[in-house]
């Protein structure tokens, strides 16, 4: 795996662009995440808990170690990226891609990686 792909998640998200990935080195972003959880989810999150080294690093330190995409792609199928799956893009991934602009970009990134 090349160094560039190390920071691309199995789902195609670019870790470098992720607020949670950036939070440990950016107190302003970390506070915004804490405030969002309080307002939107009525959940208290500590700033020191907002950290992720990417899903290709230590999963015990991953923000979402129970991510359905990681469980399917990496754990169940032993793949590095969803685009390597014979069912790519599956309906569940297509629906996920409609969830936000970032998810849509991630899915498009995977499609481009598959073309190459």
Secondary structure, DSSP 8 states (H G I E B T S, - for coil): --HHHHTB-TTS-BGGG-HHHHHTT-HHHHHHHHHHHHHHH-----GGG-----TTS-GGG-TTTT-HHHIIIIIIT--SSGGGSTT-S-HHHHHHHTS-HHHHHHHHHHHHHHH-
